[in-house]
Amino acid sequence: MIERGNPRDLAKLADWKSYIQQYSGEQPPLFPHEFIDTSSISR
């Protein structure tokens, strides 16, 4: 996140510990899905 420099990430990075707790134990959806990379850097 730091390297991509997206302004939307500033709040996440400022309080990372709180932010990452939202995703602890997150399970993938129970339905077919496709991961979409929305980062600003194409791979």
ROBA-626709 format. One record per atom (N, C-alpha, C, CB): x, y, z; residue in three letters; atom name; residue number from 1. Coordinates in Angstrom, 3 decimals. Glycine has a CB too. Example, Ala and Ser with C-alpha at 12.3 -4.5 7.8 and 13.67 -1.06 7.14 Angstrom:
ROBA-626709
<atom><xx>13.190</xx><yy>-5.690</yy><zz>7.800</zz><aa>ALA</aa><at>N</at><i>1</i></atom>
<atom><xx>12.300</xx><yy>-4.500</yy><zz>7.800</zz><aa>ALA</aa><at>CA</at><i>1</i></atom>
<atom><xx>13.200</xx><yy>-3.300</yy><zz>7.800</zz><aa>ALA</aa><at>C</at><i>1</i></atom>
<atom><xx>11.308</xx><yy>-4.473</yy><zz>9.046</zz><aa>ALA</aa><at>CB</at><i>1</i></atom>
<atom><xx>12.850</xx><yy>-2.250</yy><zz>7.080</zz><aa>SER</aa><at>N</at><i>2</i></atom>
<atom><xx>13.670</xx><yy>-1.060</yy><zz>7.140</zz><aa>SER</aa><at>CA</at><i>2</i></atom>
<atom><xx>12.900</xx><yy>0.030</yy><zz>7.870</zz><aa>SER</aa><at>C</at><i>2</i></atom>
<atom><xx>14.084</xx><yy>-0.598</yy><zz>5.725</zz><aa>SER</aa><at>CB</at><i>2</i></atom>
END
This chain:
ROBA-626709
<atom><xx>0.820</xx><yy>-1.191</yy><zz>0.000</zz><aa>MET</aa><at>N</at><i>1</i></atom>
<atom><xx>0.000</xx><yy>0.000</yy><zz>0.000</zz><aa>MET</aa><at>CA</at><i>1</i></atom>
<atom><xx>0.861</xx><yy>1.251</yy><zz>0.000</zz><aa>MET</aa><at>C</at><i>1</i></atom>
<atom><xx>-0.932</xx><yy>0.000</yy><zz>1.195</zz><aa>MET</aa><at>CB</at><i>1</i></atom>
<atom><xx>1.931</xx><yy>1.211</yy><zz>0.721</zz><aa>ILE</aa><at>N</at><i>2</i></atom>
<atom><xx>2.801</xx><yy>2.388</yy><zz>0.784</zz><aa>ILE</aa><at>CA</at><i>2</i></atom>
<atom><xx>3.362</xx><yy>2.690</yy><zz>-0.605</zz><aa>ILE</aa><at>C</at><i>2</i></atom>
<atom><xx>3.954</xx><yy>2.169</yy><zz>1.802</zz><aa>ILE</aa><at>CB</at><i>2</i></atom>
<atom><xx>3.816</xx><yy>1.648</yy><zz>-1.301</zz><aa>GLU</aa><at>N</at><i>3</i></atom>
<atom><xx>4.431</xx><yy>1.839</yy><zz>-2.613</zz><aa>GLU</aa><at>CA</at><i>3</i></atom>
<atom><xx>3.454</xx><yy>2.334</yy><zz>-3.670</zz><aa>GLU</aa><at>C</at><i>3</i></atom>
<atom><xx>5.047</xx><yy>0.553</yy><zz>-3.073</zz><aa>GLU</aa><at>CB</at><i>3</i></atom>
<atom><xx>2.208</xx><yy>1.899</yy><zz>-3.603</zz><aa>ARG</aa><at>N</at><i>4</i></atom>
<atom><xx>1.282</xx><yy>2.337</yy><zz>-4.642</zz><aa>ARG</aa><at>CA</at><i>4</i></atom>
<atom><xx>0.852</xx><yy>3.789</yy><zz>-4.460</zz><aa>ARG</aa><at>C</at><i>4</i></atom>
<atom><xx>0.061</xx><yy>1.442</yy><zz>-4.657</zz><aa>ARG</aa><at>CB</at><i>4</i></atom>
<atom><xx>1.001</xx><yy>4.325</yy><zz>-3.235</zz><aa>GLY</aa><at>N</at><i>5</i></atom>
<atom><xx>0.768</xx><yy>5.745</yy><zz>-3.005</zz><aa>GLY</aa><at>CA</at><i>5</i></atom>
<atom><xx>-0.652</xx><yy>6.221</yy><zz>-3.238</zz><aa>GLY</aa><at>C</at><i>5</i></atom>
<atom><xx>1.660</xx><yy>6.516</yy><zz>-3.858</zz><aa>GLY</aa><at>CB</at><i>5</i></atom>
<atom><xx>-1.635</xx><yy>5.359</yy><zz>-3.037</zz><aa>ASN</aa><at>N</at><i>6</i></atom>
<atom><xx>-3.027</xx><yy>5.749</yy><zz>-3.243</zz><aa>ASN</aa><at>CA</at><i>6</i></atom>
<atom><xx>-3.527</xx><yy>6.527</yy><zz>-2.026</zz><aa>ASN</aa><at>C</at><i>6</i></atom>
<atom><xx>-3.917</xx><yy>4.502</yy><zz>-3.500</zz><aa>ASN</aa><at>CB</at><i>6</i></atom>
<atom><xx>-4.052</xx><yy>7.733</yy><zz>-2.209</zz><aa>PRO</aa><at>N</at><i>7</i></atom>
<atom><xx>-4.536</xx><yy>8.540</yy><zz>-1.082</zz><aa>PRO</aa><at>CA</at><i>7</i></atom>
<atom><xx>-5.621</xx><yy>7.839</yy><zz>-0.261</zz><aa>PRO</aa><at>C</at><i>7</i></atom>
<atom><xx>-5.070</xx><yy>9.858</yy><zz>-1.592</zz><aa>PRO</aa><at>CB</at><i>7</i></atom>
<atom><xx>-6.365</xx><yy>6.917</yy><zz>-0.878</zz><aa>ARG</aa><at>N</at><i>8</i></atom>
<atom><xx>-7.408</xx><yy>6.196</yy><zz>-0.142</zz><aa>ARG</aa><at>CA</at><i>8</i></atom>
<atom><xx>-6.821</xx><yy>5.323</yy><zz>0.967</zz><aa>ARG</aa><at>C</at><i>8</i></atom>
<atom><xx>-8.228</xx><yy>5.332</yy><zz>-1.102</zz><aa>ARG</aa><at>CB</at><i>8</i></atom>
<atom><xx>-5.540</xx><yy>5.023</yy><zz>0.884</zz><aa>ASP</aa><at>N</at><i>9</i></atom>
<atom><xx>-4.919</xx><yy>4.136</yy><zz>1.864</zz><aa>ASP</aa><at>CA</at><i>9</i></atom>
<atom><xx>-4.370</xx><yy>4.863</yy><zz>3.087</zz><aa>ASP</aa><at>C</at><i>9</i></atom>
<atom><xx>-3.817</xx><yy>3.369</yy><zz>1.212</zz><aa>ASP</aa><at>CB</at><i>9</i></atom>
<atom><xx>-4.339</xx><yy>6.177</yy><zz>3.076</zz><aa>LEU</aa><at>N</at><i>10</i></atom>
<atom><xx>-3.720</xx><yy>6.930</yy><zz>4.164</zz><aa>LEU</aa><at>CA</at><i>10</i></atom>
<atom><xx>-4.345</xx><yy>6.618</yy><zz>5.529</zz><aa>LEU</aa><at>C</at><i>10</i></atom>
<atom><xx>-3.827</xx><yy>8.416</yy><zz>3.882</zz><aa>LEU</aa><at>CB</at><i>10</i></atom>
<atom><xx>-5.641</xx><yy>6.590</yy><zz>5.623</zz><aa>ALA</aa><at>N</at><i>11</i></atom>
<atom><xx>-6.303</xx><yy>6.298</yy><zz>6.903</zz><aa>ALA</aa><at>CA</at><i>11</i></atom>
<atom><xx>-6.017</xx><yy>4.870</yy><zz>7.344</zz><aa>ALA</aa><at>C</at><i>11</i></atom>
<atom><xx>-7.824</xx><yy>6.520</yy><zz>6.792</zz><aa>ALA</aa><at>CB</at><i>11</i></atom>
<atom><xx>-5.987</xx><yy>3.946</yy><zz>6.407</zz><aa>LYS</aa><at>N</at><i>12</i></atom>
<atom><xx>-5.675</xx><yy>2.549</yy><zz>6.731</zz><aa>LYS</aa><at>CA</at><i>12</i></atom>
<atom><xx>-4.278</xx><yy>2.445</yy><zz>7.321</zz><aa>LYS</aa><at>C</at><i>12</i></atom>
<atom><xx>-5.791</xx><yy>1.656</yy><zz>5.478</zz><aa>LYS</aa><at>CB</at><i>12</i></atom>
<atom><xx>-3.326</xx><yy>3.095</yy><zz>6.685</zz><aa>LEU</aa><at>N</at><i>13</i></atom>
<atom><xx>-1.941</xx><yy>3.028</yy><zz>7.130</zz><aa>LEU</aa><at>CA</at><i>13</i></atom>
<atom><xx>-1.736</xx><yy>3.762</yy><zz>8.452</zz><aa>LEU</aa><at>C</at><i>13</i></atom>
<atom><xx>-1.023</xx><yy>3.608</yy><zz>6.067</zz><aa>LEU</aa><at>CB</at><i>13</i></atom>
<atom><xx>-2.486</xx><yy>4.812</yy><zz>8.687</zz><aa>ALA</aa><at>N</at><i>14</i></atom>
<atom><xx>-2.348</xx><yy>5.591</yy><zz>9.919</zz><aa>ALA</aa><at>CA</at><i>14</i></atom>
<atom><xx>-2.753</xx><yy>4.779</yy><zz>11.145</zz><aa>ALA</aa><at>C</at><i>14</i></atom>
<atom><xx>-3.191</xx><yy>6.860</yy><zz>9.837</zz><aa>ALA</aa><at>CB</at><i>14</i></atom>
<atom><xx>-3.714</xx><yy>3.881</yy><zz>10.991</zz><aa>ASP</aa><at>N</at><i>15</i></atom>
<atom><xx>-4.180</xx><yy>3.044</yy><zz>12.112</zz><aa>ASP</aa><at>CA</at><i>15</i></atom>
<atom><xx>-4.295</xx><yy>1.598</yy><zz>11.630</zz><aa>ASP</aa><at>C</at><i>15</i></atom>
<atom><xx>-5.562</xx><yy>3.558</yy><zz>12.674</zz><aa>ASP</aa><at>CB</at><i>15</i></atom>
<atom><xx>-3.185</xx><yy>1.064</yy><zz>11.148</zz><aa>TRP</aa><at>N</at><i>16</i></atom>
<atom><xx>-3.166</xx><yy>-0.261</yy><zz>10.538</zz><aa>TRP</aa><at>CA</at><i>16</i></atom>
<atom><xx>-3.703</xx><yy>-1.346</yy><zz>11.461</zz><aa>TRP</aa><at>C</at><i>16</i></atom>
<atom><xx>-1.766</xx><yy>-0.609</yy><zz>10.118</zz><aa>TRP</aa><at>CB</at><i>16</i></atom>
<atom><xx>-3.335</xx><yy>-1.311</yy><zz>12.719</zz><aa>LYS</aa><at>N</at><i>17</i></atom>
<atom><xx>-3.764</xx><yy>-2.353</yy><zz>13.665</zz><aa>LYS</aa><at>CA</at><i>17</i></atom>
<atom><xx>-5.293</xx><yy>-2.444</yy><zz>13.732</zz><aa>LYS</aa><at>C</at><i>17</i></atom>
<atom><xx>-3.190</xx><yy>-2.070</yy><zz>15.072</zz><aa>LYS</aa><at>CB</at><i>17</i></atom>
<atom><xx>-5.939</xx><yy>-1.314</yy><zz>13.803</zz><aa>SER</aa><at>N</at><i>18</i></atom>
<atom><xx>-7.400</xx><yy>-1.278</yy><zz>13.832</zz><aa>SER</aa><at>CA</at><i>18</i></atom>
<atom><xx>-7.984</xx><yy>-1.740</yy><zz>12.494</zz><aa>SER</aa><at>C</at><i>18</i></atom>
<atom><xx>-7.894</xx><yy>0.141</yy><zz>14.166</zz><aa>SER</aa><at>CB</at><i>18</i></atom>
<atom><xx>-7.396</xx><yy>-1.267</yy><zz>11.406</zz><aa>TYR</aa><at>N</at><i>19</i></atom>
<atom><xx>-7.885</xx><yy>-1.615</yy><zz>10.066</zz><aa>TYR</aa><at>CA</at><i>19</i></atom>
<atom><xx>-7.805</xx><yy>-3.121</yy><zz>9.812</zz><aa>TYR</aa><at>C</at><i>19</i></atom>
<atom><xx>-7.081</xx><yy>-0.864</yy><zz>8.998</zz><aa>TYR</aa><at>CB</at><i>19</i></atom>
<atom><xx>-6.681</xx><yy>-3.727</yy><zz>10.114</zz><aa>ILE</aa><at>N</at><i>20</i></atom>
<atom><xx>-6.480</xx><yy>-5.141</yy><zz>9.783</zz><aa>ILE</aa><at>CA</at><i>20</i></atom>
<atom><xx>-7.358</xx><yy>-6.055</yy><zz>10.638</zz><aa>ILE</aa><at>C</at><i>20</i></atom>
<atom><xx>-5.011</xx><yy>-5.518</yy><zz>9.963</zz><aa>ILE</aa><at>CB</at><i>20</i></atom>
<atom><xx>-7.766</xx><yy>-5.605</yy><zz>11.805</zz><aa>GLN</aa><at>N</at><i>21</i></atom>
<atom><xx>-8.647</xx><yy>-6.414</yy><zz>12.654</zz><aa>GLN</aa><at>CA</at><i>21</i></atom>
<atom><xx>-10.011</xx><yy>-6.635</yy><zz>12.001</zz><aa>GLN</aa><at>C</at><i>21</i></atom>
<atom><xx>-8.827</xx><yy>-5.744</yy><zz>14.020</zz><aa>GLN</aa><at>CB</at><i>21</i></atom>
<atom><xx>-10.397</xx><yy>-5.756</yy><zz>11.111</zz><aa>GLN</aa><at>N</at><i>22</i></atom>
<atom><xx>-11.671</xx><yy>-5.917</yy><zz>10.408</zz><aa>GLN</aa><at>CA</at><i>22</i></atom>
<atom><xx>-11.671</xx><yy>-7.154</yy><zz>9.522</zz><aa>GLN</aa><at>C</at><i>22</i></atom>
<atom><xx>-11.971</xx><yy>-4.681</yy><zz>9.568</zz><aa>GLN</aa><at>CB</at><i>22</i></atom>
<atom><xx>-10.483</xx><yy>-7.627</yy><zz>9.158</zz><aa>TYR</aa><at>N</at><i>23</i></atom>
<atom><xx>-10.366</xx><yy>-8.729</yy><zz>8.215</zz><aa>TYR</aa><at>CA</at><i>23</i></atom>
<atom><xx>-9.900</xx><yy>-10.025</yy><zz>8.853</zz><aa>TYR</aa><at>C</at><i>23</i></atom>
<atom><xx>-9.429</xx><yy>-8.354</yy><zz>7.125</zz><aa>TYR</aa><at>CB</at><i>23</i></atom>
<atom><xx>-9.755</xx><yy>-10.057</yy><zz>10.157</zz><aa>SER</aa><at>N</at><i>24</i></atom>
<atom><xx>-9.295</xx><yy>-11.284</yy><zz>10.794</zz><aa>SER</aa><at>CA</at><i>24</i></atom>
<atom><xx>-10.359</xx><yy>-12.368</yy><zz>10.650</zz><aa>SER</aa><at>C</at><i>24</i></atom>
<atom><xx>-8.963</xx><yy>-11.039</yy><zz>12.285</zz><aa>SER</aa><at>CB</at><i>24</i></atom>
<atom><xx>-9.930</xx><yy>-13.505</yy><zz>10.178</zz><aa>GLY</aa><at>N</at><i>25</i></atom>
<atom><xx>-10.832</xx><yy>-14.634</yy><zz>10.032</zz><aa>GLY</aa><at>CA</at><i>25</i></atom>
<atom><xx>-11.817</xx><yy>-14.512</yy><zz>8.888</zz><aa>GLY</aa><at>C</at><i>25</i></atom>
<atom><xx>-11.576</xx><yy>-14.823</yy><zz>11.280</zz><aa>GLY</aa><at>CB</at><i>25</i></atom>
<atom><xx>-11.602</xx><yy>-13.567</yy><zz>8.001</zz><aa>GLU</aa><at>N</at><i>26</i></atom>
<atom><xx>-12.528</xx><yy>-13.379</yy><zz>6.888</zz><aa>GLU</aa><at>CA</at><i>26</i></atom>
<atom><xx>-12.547</xx><yy>-14.620</yy><zz>5.994</zz><aa>GLU</aa><at>C</at><i>26</i></atom>
<atom><xx>-12.142</xx><yy>-12.131</yy><zz>6.067</zz><aa>GLU</aa><at>CB</at><i>26</i></atom>
<atom><xx>-13.713</xx><yy>-15.058</yy><zz>5.673</zz><aa>GLN</aa><at>N</at><i>27</i></atom>
<atom><xx>-13.896</xx><yy>-16.218</yy><zz>4.812</zz><aa>GLN</aa><at>CA</at><i>27</i></atom>
<atom><xx>-14.258</xx><yy>-15.771</yy><zz>3.402</zz><aa>GLN</aa><at>C</at><i>27</i></atom>
<atom><xx>-14.981</xx><yy>-17.151</yy><zz>5.378</zz><aa>GLN</aa><at>CB</at><i>27</i></atom>
<atom><xx>-13.843</xx><yy>-16.538</yy><zz>2.399</zz><aa>PRO</aa><at>N</at><i>28</i></atom>
<atom><xx>-14.249</xx><yy>-16.181</yy><zz>1.039</zz><aa>PRO</aa><at>CA</at><i>28</i></atom>
<atom><xx>-15.762</xx><yy>-16.340</yy><zz>0.879</zz><aa>PRO</aa><at>C</at><i>28</i></atom>
<atom><xx>-13.502</xx><yy>-17.053</yy><zz>0.000</zz><aa>PRO</aa><at>CB</at><i>28</i></atom>
<atom><xx>-16.360</xx><yy>-15.675</yy><zz>-0.072</zz><aa>PRO</aa><at>N</at><i>29</i></atom>
<atom><xx>-17.806</xx><yy>-15.805</yy><zz>-0.283</zz><aa>PRO</aa><at>CA</at><i>29</i></atom>
<atom><xx>-18.198</xx><yy>-17.260</yy><zz>-0.537</zz><aa>PRO</aa><at>C</at><i>29</i></atom>
<atom><xx>-18.255</xx><yy>-14.925</yy><zz>-1.461</zz><aa>PRO</aa><at>CB</at><i>29</i></atom>
<atom><xx>-19.419</xx><yy>-17.593</yy><zz>-0.203</zz><aa>LEU</aa><at>N</at><i>30</i></atom>
<atom><xx>-19.914</xx><yy>-18.960</yy><zz>-0.386</zz><aa>LEU</aa><at>CA</at><i>30</i></atom>
<atom><xx>-20.439</xx><yy>-19.203</yy><zz>-1.801</zz><aa>LEU</aa><at>C</at><i>30</i></atom>
<atom><xx>-21.013</xx><yy>-19.252</yy><zz>0.623</zz><aa>LEU</aa><at>CB</at><i>30</i></atom>
<atom><xx>-20.254</xx><yy>-18.256</yy><zz>-2.668</zz><aa>PHE</aa><at>N</at><i>31</i></atom>
<atom><xx>-20.725</xx><yy>-18.360</yy><zz>-4.042</zz><aa>PHE</aa><at>CA</at><i>31</i></atom>
<atom><xx>-19.543</xx><yy>-18.177</yy><zz>-4.980</zz><aa>PHE</aa><at>C</at><i>31</i></atom>
<atom><xx>-21.834</xx><yy>-17.313</yy><zz>-4.336</zz><aa>PHE</aa><at>CB</at><i>31</i></atom>
<atom><xx>-19.645</xx><yy>-18.632</yy><zz>-6.225</zz><aa>PRO</aa><at>N</at><i>32</i></atom>
<atom><xx>-18.541</xx><yy>-18.442</yy><zz>-7.167</zz><aa>PRO</aa><at>CA</at><i>32</i></atom>
<atom><xx>-18.211</xx><yy>-16.949</yy><zz>-7.300</zz><aa>PRO</aa><at>C</at><i>32</i></atom>
<atom><xx>-18.896</xx><yy>-19.047</yy><zz>-8.553</zz><aa>PRO</aa><at>CB</at><i>32</i></atom>
<atom><xx>-16.937</xx><yy>-16.644</yy><zz>-7.302</zz><aa>HIS</aa><at>N</at><i>33</i></atom>
<atom><xx>-16.528</xx><yy>-15.254</yy><zz>-7.397</zz><aa>HIS</aa><at>CA</at><i>33</i></atom>
<atom><xx>-15.193</xx><yy>-15.163</yy><zz>-8.118</zz><aa>HIS</aa><at>C</at><i>33</i></atom>
<atom><xx>-16.437</xx><yy>-14.611</yy><zz>-6.001</zz><aa>HIS</aa><at>CB</at><i>33</i></atom>
<atom><xx>-14.844</xx><yy>-13.967</yy><zz>-8.513</zz><aa>GLU</aa><at>N</at><i>34</i></atom>
<atom><xx>-13.588</xx><yy>-13.724</yy><zz>-9.203</zz><aa>GLU</aa><at>CA</at><i>34</i></atom>
<atom><xx>-12.876</xx><yy>-12.559</yy><zz>-8.531</zz><aa>GLU</aa><at>C</at><i>34</i></atom>
<atom><xx>-13.823</xx><yy>-13.437</yy><zz>-10.709</zz><aa>GLU</aa><at>CB</at><i>34</i></atom>
<atom><xx>-11.598</xx><yy>-12.738</yy><zz>-8.210</zz><aa>PHE</aa><at>N</at><i>35</i></atom>
<atom><xx>-10.808</xx><yy>-11.669</yy><zz>-7.610</zz><aa>PHE</aa><at>CA</at><i>35</i></atom>
<atom><xx>-10.477</xx><yy>-10.635</yy><zz>-8.679</zz><aa>PHE</aa><at>C</at><i>35</i></atom>
<atom><xx>-9.511</xx><yy>-12.230</yy><zz>-6.960</zz><aa>PHE</aa><at>CB</at><i>35</i></atom>
<atom><xx>-10.744</xx><yy>-9.387</yy><zz>-8.374</zz><aa>ILE</aa><at>N</at><i>36</i></atom>
<atom><xx>-10.435</xx><yy>-8.278</yy><zz>-9.278</zz><aa>ILE</aa><at>CA</at><i>36</i></atom>
<atom><xx>-9.393</xx><yy>-7.395</yy><zz>-8.610</zz><aa>ILE</aa><at>C</at><i>36</i></atom>
<atom><xx>-11.720</xx><yy>-7.456</yy><zz>-9.638</zz><aa>ILE</aa><at>CB</at><i>36</i></atom>
<atom><xx>-8.228</xx><yy>-7.260</yy><zz>-9.228</zz><aa>ASP</aa><at>N</at><i>37</i></atom>
<atom><xx>-7.180</xx><yy>-6.406</yy><zz>-8.710</zz><aa>ASP</aa><at>CA</at><i>37</i></atom>
<atom><xx>-7.476</xx><yy>-4.956</yy><zz>-9.101</zz><aa>ASP</aa><at>C</at><i>37</i></atom>
<atom><xx>-5.793</xx><yy>-6.854</yy><zz>-9.237</zz><aa>ASP</aa><at>CB</at><i>37</i></atom>
<atom><xx>-7.828</xx><yy>-4.146</yy><zz>-8.119</zz><aa>THR</aa><at>N</at><i>38</i></atom>
<atom><xx>-8.178</xx><yy>-2.756</yy><zz>-8.402</zz><aa>THR</aa><at>CA</at><i>38</i></atom>
<atom><xx>-7.047</xx><yy>-1.802</yy><zz>-8.063</zz><aa>THR</aa><at>C</at><i>38</i></atom>
<atom><xx>-9.420</xx><yy>-2.366</yy><zz>-7.636</zz><aa>THR</aa><at>CB</at><i>38</i></atom>
<atom><xx>-5.856</xx><yy>-2.356</yy><zz>-7.872</zz><aa>SER</aa><at>N</at><i>39</i></atom>
<atom><xx>-4.728</xx><yy>-1.467</yy><zz>-7.588</zz><aa>SER</aa><at>CA</at><i>39</i></atom>
<atom><xx>-4.421</xx><yy>-0.631</yy><zz>-8.816</zz><aa>SER</aa><at>C</at><i>39</i></atom>
<atom><xx>-3.479</xx><yy>-2.272</yy><zz>-7.154</zz><aa>SER</aa><at>CB</at><i>39</i></atom>
<atom><xx>-3.737</xx><yy>0.460</yy><zz>-8.599</zz><aa>SER</aa><at>N</at><i>40</i></atom>
<atom><xx>-3.445</xx><yy>1.368</yy><zz>-9.712</zz><aa>SER</aa><at>CA</at><i>40</i></atom>
<atom><xx>-2.305</xx><yy>0.856</yy><zz>-10.590</zz><aa>SER</aa><at>C</at><i>40</i></atom>
<atom><xx>-3.099</xx><yy>2.750</yy><zz>-9.179</zz><aa>SER</aa><at>CB</at><i>40</i></atom>
<atom><xx>-1.611</xx><yy>-0.175</yy><zz>-10.140</zz><aa>ILE</aa><at>N</at><i>41</i></atom>
<atom><xx>-0.496</xx><yy>-0.724</yy><zz>-10.914</zz><aa>ILE</aa><at>CA</at><i>41</i></atom>
<atom><xx>-0.970</xx><yy>-1.980</yy><zz>-11.630</zz><aa>ILE</aa><at>C</at><i>41</i></atom>
<atom><xx>0.731</xx><yy>-1.036</yy><zz>-10.000</zz><aa>ILE</aa><at>CB</at><i>41</i></atom>
<atom><xx>-0.878</xx><yy>-2.003</yy><zz>-12.961</zz><aa>SER</aa><at>N</at><i>42</i></atom>
<atom><xx>-1.268</xx><yy>-3.177</yy><zz>-13.739</zz><aa>SER</aa><at>CA</at><i>42</i></atom>
<atom><xx>-0.190</xx><yy>-4.231</yy><zz>-13.615</zz><aa>SER</aa><at>C</at><i>42</i></atom>
<atom><xx>-1.510</xx><yy>-2.813</yy><zz>-15.226</zz><aa>SER</aa><at>CB</at><i>42</i></atom>
<atom><xx>-0.629</xx><yy>-5.476</yy><zz>-13.580</zz><aa>ARG</aa><at>N</at><i>43</i></atom>
<atom><xx>0.327</xx><yy>-6.583</yy><zz>-13.488</zz><aa>ARG</aa><at>CA</at><i>43</i></atom>
<atom><xx>0.160</xx><yy>-7.498</yy><zz>-14.646</zz><aa>ARG</aa><at>C</at><i>43</i></atom>
<atom><xx>0.163</xx><yy>-7.353</yy><zz>-12.194</zz><aa>ARG</aa><at>CB</at><i>43</i></atom>
END
